[in-house]
Amino acid sequence: MNMRKLLLTLLLLPLVALGVAAVRAATLRPPERERVEAIAIAVDEAAVAARLAEALTYPTISREPPALPDSTAFRSFHAFLERTFPATHAALGRELVGGLSLLYRWNGADAGAPAVVLMGHQDVVPVLEGTEDDWEHPAFAGVIADGFVWGRGAIDDKSTLMSILEAVESLVSEGFQPPRTVYLAFGHDEEVGGLRGAHAIAELLASRGEHDLALVLDEGGAVLPGLANIDRPVGLVGVAEKGFLTLSLSVEAAGGHSSNPPAQTAVGVLSAAIARLEADPFPSTLEGSTGLLFERLTPEMDFGGRFFLGNRWLFGPLLTRLLAGAPESAAMLHTTTAATVFHAGEKDNVLPIEARALVNFRIRPGETVETVTERVRQVISDPRVEIQPTESARDPSPVSDHESPAFRMLERTVHEALGGEIIVAPYVVPGGTDAWYYGGRSANVYRFLPVRFQTDDLSRMHGTGERITTADYANAVRFFRRLIQNVERLP
């Protein structure tokens, strides 16, 4: 090939690539789905909202160990549930697990069929000291105003727990029996790791032979008003969750008077180590579980969105850089690094003999606690820095199949109860949930809160002014009622 032909070929290659990309974008279409419309499901919105509001008056707060929960608040909440849902407590078996967690068993018509576990948690995070007066309504007053139920736990997560029980109560009262056994698992320590609650419940079920569960559903994703340039709401169903690791970094030094300092104090050594970690983040990728969300949403976009996101083979590096530029989207692409705690020194003229920091990592599927720890050691590359994991480390969960009959049943339920226009998409939950403990016990572990979020709702969870609209909460009740009816669709 002469030079002229070579140059011509080099000039044509980009045009050919762009042409292929344009054809792909033009022909990319959403996957074929059975069209499912919303159905009428009767719920007394005012009545269920009033019961949720009362549930929020019980301060079932989790605090970091070694602090113990206020057992009086939890037991009072248990008594409230028993009074409020009498048919459920008459028909279902109930037992305490781990002291304060609740496990209900609703026997199914087919005792041999794999069971279903519906999860929620009783505990809530405390109100940040000093912010009490910033709440529009007191955090534990259970106020209904302006179309909202206000209070700590309104979204995270008493809305889930209460809507499940509302659905069960109505179905039991009508004489309904599920085709397979349904467990209701309500932990009491999710906000501090779930070891005494969800972990104990999962172990108990396994000891009773419940190894191959047909479906496990916990909190996680929600319905958002739209993503990217999509004008339809998107229901995010978590098919996996990131792992969790906090590393303790510490440096010891001789100390002494600040008038005679070394080239680097313990503070300086540790600060430099953290600076290296922040300057060298974990690599981002659009492949694997990270790409599941984009694969589902891309066909729903306009031509421009399909052109770029539908051709990751061509635009992948550019897209990765663009998405990595915003913290919200960057967290989806890689294992995140966050220095959260720093302790050193006691007096301004005394050299510290120790500096210690905590760095938190949320580990994407495909990496592990071990691989993350090893990479941190390599990036810091300083023998003066001691690196030790804390006790709460755990690997990412397995990734559940977003094409399984169980996922399809969830998708159908979303359309029937919340709206046929919703695009249901798989994604990886960045935070941790109690569902993590079921990763080896079911191939169908999903995370979804059947609520439509607005932008500022996300900041209210664990924040100030937590609330849920009465209409959204009524829809959550509809969702769980229909979900329980739809378990007959599971294989």
N, C-alpha and C positions, 0 to 999 in steps of 0.2 A: 504494500500500500504506500503510494507516494504521500508527500507531506500535505498536498492540497486535499486529498481524500481524507487524510487523518483529521485535518482541521475541520473539514465539512462534517465528519462524523461526530467530532467533539461538540460542534455547534448544534447538531441535530439531536443529540442525546437528551439534553434538558427539555427540548420541545416535545420529544416523544414521551418523556416521563410526565410532563405536565398534561399531555393529551390523554395518557392512560389514567392519570389522576382525575381528570375532568369526566371521562367516561364512567369511572367508578362512582364518582359523586353523583352523577346524573342517574345512575341505575340503582344506587343504594336505597333500599326500602326497608321499613320496619318488618320484623318477622311476622309471619302469619299467626294470628291469634283468633281464637273464638271470640266473637263480639259479645260482651257481657254488659248489660245495662244495670243501673242501680235499681234496687227493689224497695218497696215500702216496708219498713220495719218499725212498728209502733213502739215509741219510747216516750214516757212522760218526762220531758226535759226539765221542768221545774222540780219534780220530785227527786229525780236522780241527782240533780245539782245540789239540792238541799242535803242529801245524804253525804255527798262528797264533801260539802262544806263542813259538816259535823265531823267527818273523819279527819279533817285538817286541824281540828282543835286539840288533837292528842299529840304532844311534843315527843314523838318517837325518834329521838335524835341519836345518831351514831357519832361517837367521838373516837379519835385515834387511840389505840391501845397504848398504855395499859388501862386507860379509863374504861369503866364499865357502863353499859347503857342504863338508863333509868327504867328498871323493870316495871315499876308502877305504871309508867306511861304506856308501855307495851301491853301489859295485862289489862289495863283499862280499855285500850284499843281492841283487844281480843273480845272483851265483854261487849263492847259496842257492836262489833261485827256479829256476834251471836244474837244480839237483840234485833239487829237490823235485817239480818237474812235468816229468818227462822226456818224456812223450807229447806234451804241449803244445809243448815246444820242438822236438820232432822234426817235428810236423805243421804248425805255424804259422811264418810268417816273422817274424823279430824284428829290430828295428834300434834303435840309439840316436839320439835326437833331442835337440838342445840340450846335448849332452854327457852327460847322466845320465838323461833321460827315456826311457821304453820305449814302443815302438809295435809291437804284434803284428798280423799280418794272417792271418785264417782265411778262406780262399777258400770262397765259397759255390757251390752248384750252378748258380745263375743269375748269371753274372758281370755281366750288364747290369742287374740289379735294384739299386735304391738300397741302399746299405750301412747297417749299424748300428754305432754307436760306444758301447762300454761304457767308462766312465771311473772312475778312482780316482787317488789320489796316494800316492807313496812317502814323502813328507816328513812330518815331525811338528814340532810346536812344542817348544821347549826346556822343561825343567823350571825353574820359577821358582827362582832362587838363594835358598837359605835354607829351602826347603820340602821338601828331599829327605827329611828324617826324618819328615815328616808322611804320607808314603805308607805304606799298609798293607804293600805289597811294593815293592821297588825298581823304579823306572820302566822300566829296561831289562833286568830279570832274566827276563822272560817266565814268570811264575809262574802256575800253575793251582791255585786254592784256593777252597774254599767255593762251588763251582759257577760260578766266574768265571775268565776269562783276564784277568790284570792287566798293565797296562803302557801306556806312552805309545804312542798309535796304535791301541789296542784298538778304539776306536770311530772315531776320526778320524785316518787313514782306511784303515789296513792291513786292517781287517776287510772293507772293500769290495774292495780289490785282491785279497786272498787268497781271498775267497769266489768272486770271478769266476774266478780261476785254478783253484780246486778244481772248480768246475762244468765248466769247459772240459776239464780233465784227465779227468774221469770220462766225459764225452761222447766225447772223442777216443778214449779207450781202448775204447769200445763201437763204434767205427767210424762215429759220427754225423758227418754233414756238414751244416752249416747251409744252408738254401735260398738265402740271400743272404750276401754277404761280411760278416763281423763283425770290426771292429777293437777291440783292447783298448788303450786309451790311458792310460798311467800317468805323469803328470807328476812332476817332482822339486822343484818350487818353488811349489806351490799356496798354501802358508801365507804367502808373500811376494809374491803377485800373479800367478804363473803365466806371466810373460812369456817366460822361457827354455824352459819346458816345454810347457804346454797351448797357448799361443799359437803356438809353433813347430810343434807337431804339427798344429794346425788349418790353419796356412798350408801345411804340407807336403801334407796331404790335398787341400786346394783346388788346389794346383799339379798334382796328379795327376788332377784332374777330379772329385773327390768333392765336388760342390756341393750336391746335393739329397738329403741323408741321410734315410733313412726314420725313424730314431730315434737320439737322443743321450740317454744316461742317465748322470747323475753323482750324487754324494752330495747331500744337501739335507734334505728332510723325512724323517720317520720315523713309526712307529706309536706313538701316545700312548694312555694308558689311557682317555681320554674327555675331552671338552671341554664346557664349560657344563653343562647338565643331561642330557647324553647318557650312557647307561650302557654303550655299546658302544665298543670301541677305534676310533680314527680314524687312518687312514693318510693323512698329509699328503704330497701329491706337489707339489713346486714346479713351477709353470708359468712362473715368472719369478723374477728376483732383483733386489733393489734395486741402484741405482747407488752409487758410492762417490766421495766428494770430501772432501779435507782442505784447508782454507784456512789459509794463514799470515796472521795479523794482526800487524802491527808498528807501533810508535810510536817515533819518535825525539825526543829532547829535548836541551836544552843541558847538563844535568848541573849539578854544583856541590855546595856543602856543604848538608847537610840542615838546618842552622840558618837557612837563607834559602830556603825552598821556594816554588815557584809555587802557584797555586790548585789545580792538578792536576799531579801528576808523570806520567811516562810510564806508570807502573804504574796510576795512577788513571784515566787516559784509556782504557787498554786494558781495565781491569776494568769500566769503565762500558759499553764496547762489548759485552763478553761478557754483561754483565747484561742489556743490551737484547735481545740475541739469545735469551737464555733466557726472558725475560719475554714474548717475542712468537714463540712456536713456529709452525712451518708449520701451515697449516690441516689439519684431519682430515676424512676423508670415508669413507663406507661404500659409495661407488659405484666403478665401474670394476673393476679387478683386485682391489682391496681387498675388494669385496663377494662375490667368487666363493666364498670359504670359507663365508660366512654363507648364501649361496643354497643351497649343497649341504647344510649341516648343519641349517638351520632345519626342514625337513620331518621330520627325525629326532627333534625335541624334543617335549616334552610340550606340552599346550595353551598353558600360560603362555609358554613359549619361542616357540612358533609365533605367538602373539598379538602379541608385541612385535617379534621379529626378522622375522616374516613380513609386517609392515606398516610397512616403513621409510618409506613415503610419509607415514605419520602420526606415527610415533615416532622418525624418523631423527635429529633434533637431540638428543633426549633420550638415545637410544642412543649417539650419538657422544660426548656429554659423559661418560656413564657409562664407556664403554670407554676413553676418553682419560684417565680417572683412575688407571689402573693401567699401569705402565711396560710390562708384557708385552704387553697388548692395544693400548696406545697406539702402539707401534712399528709395528703392522700398518696403522694408519690414516693415517700421514703420514710425510713426510720428517723424520728425527730430527736433532737438534742435540746434539752432545756436545763440550764443551771438554775437551781431554785433556792438553795440555801448556802450561806457562807458565814462561817464563824472564825474569828481570829482576833487575838489581842485583847488587852483589858485596859491599857493606859497609853496615852499618846507618846510618852517618852521611854517606853519599855518595849524591847523587841519581843514579838510573840514566840513562844517555844513550840506552838502548834497552830496550823491553819487547816481548816476542814471545810469541805463543800459537798453538797449533794447535787448530783446531776441526774435528771430523769430522762429516760428514753422510752418512746412508744415504738415498738418493734413491728415492722410490716411483715406480713406472711412471706416466707422465703428466707428469713433470717431468724436467728435464735439468740437467747441470752448469752450463750457461749460465744457466738460469732461477733456479737456486738461488743462484748467485754474485750475480746481479743483485738478488735479494731481500735477501741479506745486506748488500749495499751500501746499499740503501734503509733497512733497519732500523737499521743502525749510524749512517748519515747523519752522519759525522764525517770531514772531509777529513784530519784528523791521523792517521787509522788507514789504513795501507796494507794492501790486501787482495790476496793473490796465491794462486792455486791451486798445489798441489804436483803432482808428476809423475804420481801414481797415479790421477788422476781418470778415472772412466768413467761413462757414462750407464747407466740401468737397462736390463736385457735386454728384448728383445721378449717379449710374452706368448704362450705356446703355447696351442693350443686344447685345452680340457678335454673336448671332445666328439668329438675326432678318433679314428679307428681305433687310432692308436698309444696314446692315453691309455686307451682301452677295453681294449687288450691288456695294458697295465700293471695295470689294475684286475683283470682276470681272473687275472693271474699272482699278484697279492697274495692273492686269495681261494684260489687253488689251493695256494699254497705256505705262506701264513701264517695263513689262516683265513677262512672264508666269512662270519664275523660282522663283519669289519672294514668300516667305512665309508670309502671312498676319496674324498678331497676335494682340490680344487686350492687352492693358496695361494701367496703371494709369499714367497720365502725372504729373510729380512732381511739375511743375510750374503752374502758373495761366494763363488763357486765357479769352478772351471775351465770349467764349461759356458758361461760368459759368452762365450767366444771362438767359440762355435758359433751364436750368435744369428742371423747372417745366412746360415748354411749349412744350416739345417734348420728346418722349420716345427714340428718335434716335438722340442723340447729340454726334458727333464724332470729333476727332481732328487729322488732318493728313496734313503734308506738303509733296507734291509729288516730293521729291528731294532725291537723293542718297547722303548720307553723308559719308565723310571719317573722320577718327579719329580727325584730327586737325580742321575740320570744326566746331565742337561743341565749341571749345574755341574761335573761331573767332566771334561767335554770341555775341553781347554786348561787344565784345573785339576789338582787333586791327586787321586790315586787313580783314574785312568781305568781302566775295566774294561768287559767285556762278558760276559754269561752264556754258558756253553758251549751252552745250548739255543738262545739267540737266534742265536749265530753259525752253528750247524748249520742254522737256518732261513734264514739269509742265503744259505748254499750252495744250499739247496733252491730259493730264489727265483731265483737266477741260472741254475741248471740249467733250471728250467721256463721262464724268460724266453727263453733261447736257443732252446728247442724251440718257443716260441710266436711267434717272429719270422715264421713262415710265415703268420701271420694278418695281417701288415702288407700294405697294398696295394702 
